[in-house]
Amino acid sequence: MRARSLALLTLLAAGAAHGGGSDVVNRAVHVCAACHGESARNVSGTIPNIAGQMPLYLTAQLKDFRSQTRSESDPQAYMWGISALLDDATISGLAEYFAAEKPVAGKPGDPKLIEEGRRIYSQGLKGNDVRACAGCHGAKAEGASVFPRLAGQKADYIVAQMRVFGTRLRPHGILMKQEVAGMSNSEMRAVAEYLQSL
């Protein structure tokens, strides 16, 4: 996969250098598929599904990678390099393309854990000052504006990101920093399993 990715990066860089417009977006989609999978529905637990994602959210994340303000270690080196080749128009084109893709279907899991996660997602944890996730991400975790779609996202990825929000590696996640501060690891896992099931 590494050799294929390097070849695709070369094509992307060549297209960007010549101002390729929609052709550059098409090339970039193939580069993204190397990790995020065909139709942006990846099977790996550590790489997010981006099909059906909110376009404003995708745009913001790609720009954060490009400016190197989003710096968690797993995607840092690769995403910094990829996003450095993308101008604003290409980022917008990619965001619109992936937003139009059909989202991944939910995956059933442990009913008890999912029910606990559903309760936290819809009601929050009042004793810990954790607000209901649904307030920003939507009643069915469909996302809204700059708040990402979480429905069907892999539980391992969600848990990893919740932990990252507790660090300085995602500086634009101020709201999430406040929420995860009041959650235990088991509560994060329950919410993640619920979201994966949607």
N, CA and C atoms as a LAMMPS dump frame, in Angstrom:
ITEM: TIMESTEP
0
ITEM: NUMBER OF ATOMS
594
ITEM: BOX BOUNDS ff ff ff
-5.0000000000000000e+02 5.0000000000000000e+02
-5.0000000000000000e+02 5.0000000000000000e+02
-5.0000000000000000e+02 5.0000000000000000e+02
ITEM: ATOMS id mol type element x y z
1 1 1 N 0.825 -1.194 0
2 1 2 C 0 0 0
3 1 3 C 0.868 1.256 0
4 2 1 N 2.031 1.202 0.69
5 2 2 C 2.912 2.37 0.769
6 2 3 C 3.38 2.807 -0.615
7 3 1 N 3.803 1.844 -1.468
8 3 2 C 4.265 2.192 -2.808
9 3 3 C 3.127 2.811 -3.624
10 4 1 N 1.928 2.229 -3.499
11 4 2 C 0.766 2.769 -4.221
12 4 3 C 0.461 4.19 -3.755
13 5 1 N 0.545 4.416 -2.445
14 5 2 C 0.269 5.738 -1.893
15 5 3 C 1.28 6.763 -2.395
16 6 1 N 2.564 6.364 -2.463
17 6 2 C 3.586 7.285 -2.949
18 6 3 C 3.358 7.643 -4.406
19 7 1 N 2.938 6.656 -5.192
20 7 2 C 2.646 6.918 -6.603
21 7 3 C 1.468 7.875 -6.738
22 8 1 N 0.449 7.663 -5.937
23 8 2 C -0.72 8.539 -5.99
24 8 3 C -0.381 9.943 -5.52
25 9 1 N 0.483 10.041 -4.503
26 9 2 C 0.916 11.361 -4.034
27 9 3 C 1.655 12.125 -5.13
28 10 1 N 2.452 11.41 -5.898
29 10 2 C 3.168 12.039 -7.008
30 10 3 C 2.186 12.594 -8.023
31 11 1 N 1.147 11.802 -8.342
32 11 2 C 0.111 12.269 -9.269
33 11 3 C -0.626 13.479 -8.716
34 12 1 N -0.943 13.431 -7.427
35 12 2 C -1.648 14.535 -6.797
36 12 3 C -0.802 15.804 -6.829
37 13 1 N 0.475 15.673 -6.5
38 13 2 C 1.36 16.832 -6.504
39 13 3 C 1.471 17.429 -7.903
40 14 1 N 1.549 16.556 -8.913
41 14 2 C 1.633 17.036 -10.292
42 14 3 C 0.365 17.779 -10.685
43 15 1 N -0.773 17.241 -10.301
44 15 2 C -2.045 17.896 -10.618
45 15 3 C -2.165 19.228 -9.911
46 16 1 N -1.755 19.292 -8.649
47 16 2 C -1.847 20.534 -7.887
48 16 3 C -0.94 21.607 -8.483
49 17 1 N 0.233 21.194 -8.942
50 17 2 C 1.182 22.143 -9.519
51 17 3 C 0.636 22.787 -10.782
52 18 1 N -0.258 22.072 -11.493
53 18 2 C -0.817 22.579 -12.739
54 18 3 C -2.246 23.086 -12.579
55 19 1 N -2.713 23.232 -11.324
56 19 2 C -4.048 23.775 -11.089
57 19 3 C -5.131 22.939 -11.736
58 20 1 N -5.226 21.672 -11.395
59 20 2 C -6.11 20.736 -12.081
60 20 3 C -7.588 20.807 -11.767
61 21 1 N -8.059 21.613 -10.783
62 21 2 C -9.478 21.72 -10.479
63 21 3 C -10.09 20.392 -10.09
64 22 1 N -11.198 20.021 -10.784
65 22 2 C -11.894 18.778 -10.437
66 22 3 C -11.011 17.558 -10.686
67 23 1 N -10.073 17.657 -11.617
68 23 2 C -9.152 16.551 -11.857
69 23 3 C -8.286 16.306 -10.617
70 24 1 N -7.881 17.385 -9.95
71 24 2 C -7.089 17.26 -8.727
72 24 3 C -7.925 16.606 -7.632
73 25 1 N -9.207 16.985 -7.528
74 25 2 C -10.091 16.361 -6.54
75 25 3 C -10.188 14.863 -6.811
76 26 1 N -10.371 14.493 -8.074
77 26 2 C -10.458 13.062 -8.425
78 26 3 C -9.183 12.323 -8.062
79 27 1 N -8.05 12.925 -8.3
80 27 2 C -6.779 12.296 -7.923
81 27 3 C -6.692 12.152 -6.405
82 28 1 N -7.103 13.212 -5.706
83 28 2 C -7.033 13.203 -4.25
84 28 3 C -7.94 12.134 -3.653
85 29 1 N -9.109 11.908 -4.26
86 29 2 C -10.023 10.866 -3.789
87 29 3 C -9.322 9.509 -3.806
88 30 1 N -8.541 9.241 -4.85
89 30 2 C -7.811 7.968 -4.942
90 30 3 C -6.717 7.879 -3.876
91 31 1 N -6.093 9.013 -3.573
92 31 2 C -5.087 9.032 -2.511
93 31 3 C -5.751 8.717 -1.165
94 32 1 N -6.897 9.344 -0.907
95 32 2 C -7.625 9.123 0.348
96 32 3 C -8.039 7.66 0.502
97 33 1 N -8.402 7.037 -0.622
98 33 2 C -8.876 5.646 -0.596
99 33 3 C -7.802 4.681 -0.117
100 34 1 N -6.528 5.05 -0.259
101 34 2 C -5.45 4.162 0.184
102 34 3 C -5.566 3.836 1.673
103 35 1 N -6.069 4.781 2.465
104 35 2 C -6.254 4.542 3.906
105 35 3 C -7.723 4.455 4.305
106 36 1 N -8.526 5.357 3.772
107 36 2 C -9.931 5.436 4.185
108 36 3 C -10.825 4.437 3.457
109 37 1 N -10.275 3.756 2.461
110 37 2 C -11.029 2.715 1.771
111 37 3 C -11.852 3.246 0.606
112 38 1 N -12.242 2.328 -0.273
113 38 2 C -13.099 2.702 -1.396
114 38 3 C -14.414 3.216 -0.839
115 39 1 N -14.943 4.263 -1.422
116 39 2 C -16.174 4.912 -0.968
117 39 3 C -16.044 5.446 0.447
118 40 1 N -14.812 5.572 0.945
119 40 2 C -14.503 6.177 2.246
120 40 3 C -15.113 5.436 3.418
121 41 1 N -15.321 4.122 3.252
122 41 2 C -15.854 3.29 4.342
123 41 3 C -14.787 2.253 4.685
124 42 1 N -13.906 2.623 5.603
125 42 2 C -12.757 1.807 5.952
126 42 3 C -13.108 0.748 6.987
127 43 1 N -12.396 -0.359 6.961
128 43 2 C -12.652 -1.434 7.922
129 43 3 C -11.687 -1.403 9.107
130 44 1 N -10.616 -0.626 9.016
131 44 2 C -9.638 -0.55 10.105
132 44 3 C -10.218 0.215 11.288
133 45 1 N -9.909 -0.243 12.494
134 45 2 C -10.444 0.394 13.683
135 45 3 C -9.858 1.754 13.999
136 46 1 N -8.699 2.086 13.438
137 46 2 C -8.039 3.332 13.803
138 46 3 C -8.212 4.448 12.779
139 47 1 N -8.796 4.13 11.636
140 47 2 C -8.975 5.125 10.574
141 47 3 C -10.467 5.392 10.419
142 48 1 N -10.878 6.662 10.438
143 48 2 C -12.317 6.945 10.421
144 48 3 C -12.981 6.684 9.081
145 49 1 N -14.274 6.343 9.162
146 49 2 C -15.12 6.361 7.975
147 49 3 C -15.473 7.821 7.72
148 50 1 N -15.284 8.289 6.497
149 50 2 C -15.612 9.69 6.209
150 50 3 C -16.751 9.821 5.206
151 51 1 N -17.317 8.698 4.778
152 51 2 C -18.482 8.749 3.883
153 51 3 C -19.672 9.333 4.628
154 52 1 N -20.339 10.294 4.017
155 52 2 C -21.509 10.916 4.624
156 52 3 C -21.181 11.906 5.73
157 53 1 N -19.899 12.252 5.859
158 53 2 C -19.485 13.172 6.922
159 53 3 C -19.902 14.604 6.583
160 54 1 N -20.048 15.442 7.59
161 54 2 C -20.413 16.845 7.397
162 54 3 C -19.309 17.559 6.613
163 55 1 N -19.663 18.248 5.509
164 55 2 C -18.623 18.898 4.701
165 55 3 C -17.852 19.982 5.45
166 56 1 N -18.537 20.747 6.296
167 56 2 C -17.826 21.79 7.05
168 56 3 C -16.836 21.173 8.037
169 57 1 N -17.203 20.036 8.606
170 57 2 C -16.298 19.344 9.523
171 57 3 C -15.069 18.82 8.771
172 58 1 N -15.297 18.162 7.636
173 58 2 C -14.169 17.649 6.846
174 58 3 C -13.243 18.782 6.418
175 59 1 N -13.826 19.881 5.978
176 59 2 C -13.024 21.037 5.572
177 59 3 C -12.159 21.528 6.728
178 60 1 N -12.762 21.664 7.892
179 60 2 C -12.02 22.149 9.059
180 60 3 C -10.889 21.203 9.435
181 61 1 N -11.138 19.892 9.387
182 61 2 C -10.104 18.931 9.775
183 61 3 C -8.941 18.929 8.788
184 62 1 N -9.248 18.984 7.493
185 62 2 C -8.178 19.013 6.499
186 62 3 C -7.336 20.283 6.648
187 63 1 N -7.988 21.39 6.952
188 63 2 C -7.229 22.631 7.15
189 63 3 C -6.403 22.573 8.433
190 64 1 N -6.929 21.912 9.461
191 64 2 C -6.14 21.743 10.689
192 64 3 C -4.908 20.872 10.437
193 65 1 N -5.074 19.812 9.631
194 65 2 C -3.904 18.997 9.282
195 65 3 C -2.923 19.815 8.454
196 66 1 N -3.447 20.598 7.514
197 66 2 C -2.573 21.396 6.65
198 66 3 C -1.768 22.411 7.455
199 67 1 N -2.401 23.035 8.448
200 67 2 C -1.693 24.027 9.277
201 67 3 C -0.906 23.364 10.415
202 68 1 N -0.996 22.043 10.502
203 68 2 C -0.301 21.231 11.508
204 68 3 C -0.744 21.567 12.932
205 69 1 N -2.001 22.022 13.082
206 69 2 C -2.535 22.249 14.418
207 69 3 C -3.215 21.001 14.953
208 70 1 N -3.583 20.072 14.085
209 70 2 C -4.088 18.773 14.542
210 70 3 C -2.924 17.807 14.447
211 71 1 N -2.506 17.285 15.597
212 71 2 C -1.209 16.599 15.592
213 71 3 C -1.162 15.304 16.383
214 72 1 N -2.307 14.59 16.521
215 72 2 C -2.199 13.289 17.183
216 72 3 C -1.285 12.39 16.36
217 73 1 N -0.534 11.518 17.009
218 73 2 C 0.589 10.836 16.37
219 73 3 C 0.199 9.866 15.268
220 74 1 N -0.933 9.18 15.371
221 74 2 C -1.27 8.174 14.357
222 74 3 C -1.315 8.739 12.942
223 75 1 N -2.119 9.786 12.686
224 75 2 C -2.2 10.269 11.307
225 75 3 C -1.256 11.414 10.981
226 76 1 N -0.539 11.92 11.98
227 76 2 C 0.197 13.162 11.8
228 76 3 C 1.088 13.188 10.555
229 77 1 N 2.038 12.305 10.471
230 77 2 C 3.016 12.377 9.384
231 77 3 C 2.342 12.268 8.013
232 78 1 N 1.442 11.326 7.87
233 78 2 C 0.807 11.117 6.565
234 78 3 C -0.143 12.257 6.228
235 79 1 N -1.026 12.634 7.163
236 79 2 C -2.024 13.661 6.874
237 79 3 C -1.403 15.04 6.725
238 80 1 N -0.337 15.327 7.432
239 80 2 C 0.345 16.597 7.235
240 80 3 C 0.892 16.681 5.806
241 81 1 N 1.487 15.582 5.353
242 81 2 C 2.045 15.571 4.003
243 81 3 C 0.983 15.678 2.925
244 82 1 N -0.103 14.916 3.071
245 82 2 C -1.194 14.942 2.092
246 82 3 C -1.83 16.326 2.032
247 83 1 N -2.203 16.849 3.191
248 83 2 C -2.947 18.115 3.227
249 83 3 C -2.109 19.297 2.753
250 84 1 N -0.785 19.189 2.877
251 84 2 C 0.094 20.271 2.398
252 84 3 C -0.038 20.477 0.896
253 85 1 N -0.5 19.43 0.186
254 85 2 C -0.645 19.517 -1.263
255 85 3 C -2.017 20.035 -1.699
256 86 1 N -2.896 20.303 -0.745
257 86 2 C -4.275 20.658 -1.066
258 86 3 C -4.529 22.146 -0.882
259 87 1 N -5.039 22.783 -1.94
260 87 2 C -5.471 24.177 -1.773
261 87 3 C -6.909 24.191 -1.264
262 88 1 N -7.42 25.378 -0.965
263 88 2 C -8.753 25.49 -0.388
264 88 3 C -9.831 24.907 -1.301
265 89 1 N -9.697 25.133 -2.596
266 89 2 C -10.7 24.633 -3.542
267 89 3 C -10.724 23.106 -3.558
268 90 1 N -9.553 22.483 -3.51
269 90 2 C -9.488 21.019 -3.497
270 90 3 C -10.045 20.465 -2.195
271 91 1 N -9.747 21.113 -1.084
272 91 2 C -10.299 20.691 0.203
273 91 3 C -11.824 20.761 0.173
274 92 1 N -12.357 21.848 -0.341
275 92 2 C -13.821 21.976 -0.442
276 92 3 C -14.401 20.905 -1.349
277 93 1 N -13.737 20.63 -2.465
278 93 2 C -14.199 19.594 -3.384
279 93 3 C -14.198 18.218 -2.746
280 94 1 N -13.149 17.916 -1.993
281 94 2 C -13.087 16.63 -1.288
282 94 3 C -14.183 16.521 -0.243
283 95 1 N -14.402 17.601 0.51
284 95 2 C -15.433 17.59 1.553
285 95 3 C -16.808 17.329 0.956
286 96 1 N -17.111 17.973 -0.161
287 96 2 C -18.407 17.774 -0.817
288 96 3 C -18.525 16.36 -1.373
289 97 1 N -17.436 15.862 -1.936
290 97 2 C -17.443 14.509 -2.51
291 97 3 C -17.745 13.465 -1.43
292 98 1 N -17.017 13.518 -0.325
293 98 2 C -17.197 12.508 0.721
294 98 3 C -18.524 12.675 1.455
295 99 1 N -18.99 13.911 1.584
296 99 2 C -20.287 14.138 2.228
297 99 3 C -21.411 13.478 1.434
298 100 1 N -21.251 13.389 0.12
299 100 2 C -22.287 12.816 -0.74
300 100 3 C -22.246 11.284 -0.787
301 101 1 N -21.178 10.674 -0.272
302 101 2 C -21.079 9.217 -0.26
303 101 3 C -22.018 8.623 0.791
304 102 1 N -22.514 7.417 0.537
305 102 2 C -23.431 6.767 1.477
306 102 3 C -22.688 6.378 2.757
307 103 1 N -23.22 6.806 3.921
308 103 2 C -22.547 6.479 5.188
309 103 3 C -22.522 4.977 5.455
310 104 1 N -21.589 4.566 6.268
311 104 2 C -21.462 3.162 6.643
312 104 3 C -22.64 2.762 7.538
313 105 1 N -23.076 1.528 7.411
314 105 2 C -24.166 1.019 8.252
315 105 3 C -23.641 0.686 9.64
316 106 1 N -24.523 0.774 10.637
317 106 2 C -24.15 0.462 12.011
318 106 3 C -23.812 -1.004 12.2
319 107 1 N -23.08 -1.283 13.268
320 107 2 C -22.654 -2.648 13.57
321 107 3 C -23.154 -3.016 14.97
322 108 1 N -23.975 -4.058 15.082
323 108 2 C -24.51 -4.422 16.396
324 108 3 C -23.412 -4.858 17.361
325 109 1 N -23.717 -4.698 18.644
326 109 2 C -22.753 -5.088 19.672
327 109 3 C -23.453 -5.525 20.943
328 110 1 N -22.78 -5.389 22.07
329 110 2 C -23.299 -5.782 23.371
330 110 3 C -24.494 -4.891 23.745
331 111 1 N -25.71 -5.463 23.833
332 111 2 C -26.909 -4.653 24.096
333 111 3 C -26.832 -3.832 25.384
334 112 1 N -26.231 -4.387 26.443
335 112 2 C -26.13 -3.663 27.717
336 112 3 C -25.247 -2.43 27.59
337 113 1 N -24.111 -2.621 26.929
338 113 2 C -23.175 -1.52 26.735
339 113 3 C -23.791 -0.452 25.831
340 114 1 N -24.462 -0.895 24.789
341 114 2 C -25.093 0.032 23.859
342 114 3 C -26.181 0.846 24.56
343 115 1 N -26.944 0.206 25.425
344 115 2 C -27.993 0.927 26.155
345 115 3 C -27.396 1.97 27.096
346 116 1 N -26.309 1.626 27.763
347 116 2 C -25.634 2.612 28.626
348 116 3 C -25.132 3.787 27.792
349 117 1 N -24.536 3.468 26.657
350 117 2 C -24.034 4.509 25.763
351 117 3 C -25.155 5.392 25.229
352 118 1 N -26.293 4.778 24.895
353 118 2 C -27.448 5.547 24.405
354 118 3 C -27.926 6.538 25.455
355 119 1 N -27.951 6.086 26.695
356 119 2 C -28.394 6.946 27.794
357 119 3 C -27.452 8.137 27.976
358 120 1 N -26.153 7.872 27.976
359 120 2 C -25.183 8.962 28.12
360 120 3 C -25.278 9.906 26.926
361 121 1 N -25.381 9.331 25.727
362 121 2 C -25.441 10.147 24.517
363 121 3 C -26.657 11.079 24.533
364 122 1 N -27.791 10.573 24.95
365 122 2 C -29.03 11.362 24.886
366 122 3 C -29.278 12.221 26.128
367 123 1 N -28.69 11.844 27.29
368 123 2 C -28.975 12.568 28.529
369 123 3 C -27.745 13.224 29.163
370 124 1 N -26.574 12.783 28.811
371 124 2 C -25.365 13.283 29.438
372 124 3 C -25.126 12.622 30.784
373 125 1 N -24.199 13.168 31.543
374 125 2 C -23.884 12.693 32.901
375 125 3 C -23.972 13.908 33.821
376 126 1 N -25.157 14.155 34.301
377 126 2 C -25.42 15.398 35.031
378 126 3 C -24.511 15.581 36.253
379 127 1 N -24.246 14.522 36.979
380 127 2 C -23.385 14.626 38.154
381 127 3 C -21.96 15.003 37.819
382 128 1 N -21.547 14.784 36.558
383 128 2 C -20.173 15.077 36.13
384 128 3 C -20.094 16.254 35.164
385 129 1 N -21.203 16.974 35.016
386 129 2 C -21.263 18.124 34.1
387 129 3 C -20.938 17.748 32.652
388 130 1 N -21.357 16.559 32.251
389 130 2 C -21.198 16.125 30.857
390 130 3 C -22.553 16.29 30.179
391 131 1 N -22.587 17.151 29.171
392 131 2 C -23.833 17.408 28.47
393 131 3 C -24.166 16.271 27.501
394 132 1 N -25.434 16.208 27.11
395 132 2 C -25.864 15.198 26.139
396 132 3 C -25.145 15.417 24.811
397 133 1 N -24.557 14.366 24.276
398 133 2 C -23.849 14.426 22.992
399 133 3 C -24.796 14.854 21.872
400 134 1 N -26.071 14.445 22.011
401 134 2 C -27.075 14.73 20.987
402 134 3 C -27.269 16.221 20.772
403 135 1 N -26.957 17.032 21.778
404 135 2 C -27.123 18.473 21.653
405 135 3 C -26.313 19.075 20.516
406 136 1 N -25.156 18.524 20.224
407 136 2 C -24.307 19.009 19.133
408 136 3 C -24.326 18.067 17.92
409 137 1 N -24.287 16.772 18.18
410 137 2 C -24.116 15.794 17.102
411 137 3 C -25.428 15.287 16.512
412 138 1 N -26.57 15.696 17.073
413 138 2 C -27.869 15.297 16.539
414 138 3 C -28.437 14.087 17.258
415 139 1 N -29.764 13.989 17.252
416 139 2 C -30.459 12.919 17.97
417 139 3 C -30.036 11.533 17.51
418 140 1 N -29.717 11.385 16.234
419 140 2 C -29.301 10.095 15.69
420 140 3 C -27.819 10.105 15.309
421 141 1 N -27.071 11.042 15.903
422 141 2 C -25.623 11.18 15.664
423 141 3 C -25.301 11.435 14.204
424 142 1 N -26.24 12.111 13.523
425 142 2 C -26.069 12.389 12.098
426 142 3 C -25.144 13.562 11.826
427 143 1 N -24.799 14.326 12.865
428 143 2 C -23.916 15.472 12.699
429 143 3 C -24.681 16.704 12.254
430 144 1 N -24.043 17.857 12.4
431 144 2 C -24.64 19.125 11.974
432 144 3 C -23.541 20.164 11.839
433 145 1 N -23.483 20.814 10.699
434 145 2 C -22.537 21.899 10.464
435 145 3 C -21.095 21.436 10.742
436 146 1 N -20.444 22.027 11.748
437 146 2 C -19.058 21.669 12.056
438 146 3 C -18.95 20.507 13.033
439 147 1 N -20.1 20.013 13.515
440 147 2 C -20.093 18.872 14.421
441 147 3 C -20.203 17.586 13.61
442 148 1 N -19.26 16.655 13.768
443 148 2 C -19.197 15.502 12.868
444 148 3 C -20.316 14.486 13.044
445 149 1 N -20.591 13.802 11.961
446 149 2 C -21.442 12.622 12.001
447 149 3 C -20.68 11.547 12.769
448 150 1 N -21.341 10.914 13.745
449 150 2 C -20.72 9.852 14.526
450 150 3 C -21.408 8.51 14.322
451 151 1 N -22.605 8.523 13.766
452 151 2 C -23.354 7.285 13.548
453 151 3 C -22.567 6.325 12.661
454 152 1 N -22.413 5.088 13.136
455 152 2 C -21.714 4.07 12.359
456 152 3 C -20.196 4.14 12.432
457 153 1 N -19.664 5.158 13.1
458 153 2 C -18.207 5.275 13.216
459 153 3 C -17.674 4.149 14.098
460 154 1 N -16.462 3.719 13.838
461 154 2 C -15.881 2.607 14.589
462 154 3 C -15.631 3.002 16.044
463 155 1 N -16.004 2.105 16.952
464 155 2 C -15.882 2.381 18.385
465 155 3 C -14.434 2.65 18.783
466 156 1 N -13.492 1.878 18.272
467 156 2 C -12.081 2.072 18.636
468 156 3 C -11.601 3.464 18.245
469 157 1 N -12.026 3.932 17.074
470 157 2 C -11.636 5.263 16.618
471 157 3 C -12.235 6.336 17.527
472 158 1 N -13.518 6.184 17.866
473 158 2 C -14.18 7.18 18.715
474 158 3 C -13.503 7.255 20.083
475 159 1 N -13.227 6.115 20.689
476 159 2 C -12.559 6.107 21.992
477 159 3 C -11.19 6.784 21.889
478 160 1 N -10.429 6.456 20.853
479 160 2 C -9.1 7.066 20.673
480 160 3 C -9.21 8.58 20.565
481 161 1 N -10.203 9.064 19.806
482 161 2 C -10.35 10.51 19.644
483 161 3 C -10.812 11.176 20.939
484 162 1 N -11.701 10.516 21.677
485 162 2 C -12.123 11.089 22.957
486 162 3 C -10.923 11.258 23.884
487 163 1 N -10.027 10.304 23.867
488 163 2 C -8.819 10.41 24.695
489 163 3 C -7.906 11.534 24.206
490 164 1 N -7.796 11.687 22.889
491 164 2 C -6.957 12.745 22.328
492 164 3 C -7.501 14.123 22.705
493 165 1 N -8.822 14.249 22.764
494 165 2 C -9.405 15.54 23.141
495 165 3 C -8.985 15.944 24.554
496 166 1 N -8.599 15.003 25.365
497 166 2 C -8.115 15.322 26.706
498 166 3 C -6.686 15.823 26.734
499 167 1 N -6.048 15.918 25.557
500 167 2 C -4.661 16.389 25.446
501 167 3 C -4.631 17.711 24.672
502 168 1 N -3.44 18.151 24.317
503 168 2 C -3.287 19.387 23.526
504 168 3 C -3.208 19.114 22.025
505 169 1 N -3.396 17.864 21.623
506 169 2 C -3.149 17.498 20.228
507 169 3 C -4.275 17.894 19.268
508 170 1 N -5.452 18.212 19.812
509 170 2 C -6.555 18.699 18.974
510 170 3 C -7.062 20.011 19.565
511 171 1 N -6.341 21.112 19.331
512 171 2 C -6.64 22.383 19.988
513 171 3 C -8.001 22.979 19.646
514 172 1 N -8.605 22.598 18.531
515 172 2 C -9.899 23.162 18.165
516 172 3 C -11.068 22.369 18.751
517 173 1 N -10.778 21.441 19.629
518 173 2 C -11.839 20.654 20.251
519 173 3 C -12.159 21.102 21.662
520 174 1 N -12.275 22.416 21.857
521 174 2 C -12.462 22.958 23.205
522 174 3 C -13.715 22.398 23.866
523 175 1 N -14.82 22.331 23.139
524 175 2 C -16.053 21.792 23.718
525 175 3 C -15.864 20.344 24.151
526 176 1 N -15.188 19.564 23.318
527 176 2 C -14.988 18.157 23.646
528 176 3 C -14.048 17.978 24.827
529 177 1 N -13.088 18.851 24.985
530 177 2 C -12.187 18.762 26.137
531 177 3 C -12.991 18.821 27.435
532 178 1 N -13.969 19.708 27.471
533 178 2 C -14.79 19.858 28.663
534 178 3 C -15.628 18.602 28.907
535 179 1 N -16.162 18.02 27.837
536 179 2 C -17.042 16.862 27.994
537 179 3 C -16.271 15.611 28.438
538 180 1 N -15.153 15.324 27.783
539 180 2 C -14.43 14.088 28.112
540 180 3 C -13.776 14.15 29.486
541 181 1 N -13.567 15.362 30
542 181 2 C -12.956 15.492 31.331
543 181 3 C -13.816 14.842 32.406
544 182 1 N -15.128 14.775 32.179
545 182 2 C -16.022 14.191 33.162
546 182 3 C -16.433 12.767 32.876
547 183 1 N -15.737 12.104 31.947
548 183 2 C -16.104 10.746 31.561
549 183 3 C -15.014 9.751 31.912
550 184 1 N -15.432 8.591 32.392
551 184 2 C -14.482 7.506 32.647
552 184 3 C -14.219 6.761 31.339
553 185 1 N -13.183 5.927 31.328
554 185 2 C -12.887 5.124 30.14
555 185 3 C -14.054 4.211 29.781
556 186 1 N -14.702 3.637 30.789
557 186 2 C -15.817 2.724 30.508
558 186 3 C -17.019 3.477 29.932
559 187 1 N -17.23 4.721 30.374
560 187 2 C -18.316 5.533 29.823
561 187 3 C -18.021 5.938 28.385
562 188 1 N -16.764 6.267 28.102
563 188 2 C -16.373 6.569 26.718
564 188 3 C -16.62 5.357 25.824
565 189 1 N -16.237 4.192 26.304
566 189 2 C -16.415 2.959 25.527
567 189 3 C -17.895 2.695 25.267
568 190 1 N -18.742 2.91 26.274
569 190 2 C -20.176 2.679 26.104
570 190 3 C -20.753 3.603 25.038
571 191 1 N -20.391 4.871 25.077
572 191 2 C -20.872 5.825 24.07
573 191 3 C -20.378 5.411 22.686
574 192 1 N -19.111 5.018 22.608
575 192 2 C -18.535 4.62 21.32
576 192 3 C -19.235 3.387 20.758
577 193 1 N -19.536 2.417 21.6
578 193 2 C -20.225 1.207 21.135
579 193 3 C -21.645 1.537 20.669
580 194 1 N -22.298 2.462 21.369
581 194 2 C -23.627 2.897 20.941
582 194 3 C -23.546 3.548 19.557
583 195 1 N -22.602 4.446 19.375
584 195 2 C -22.478 5.155 18.093
585 195 3 C -22.153 4.186 16.963
586 196 1 N -21.295 3.227 17.225
587 196 2 C -20.96 2.232 16.2
588 196 3 C -22.189 1.422 15.782
589 197 1 N -23.151 1.29 16.689
590 197 2 C -24.331 0.474 16.397
591 197 3 C -25.376 1.187 15.55
592 198 1 N -25.274 2.519 15.422
593 198 2 C -26.311 3.284 14.721
594 198 3 C -26.237 3.138 13.199
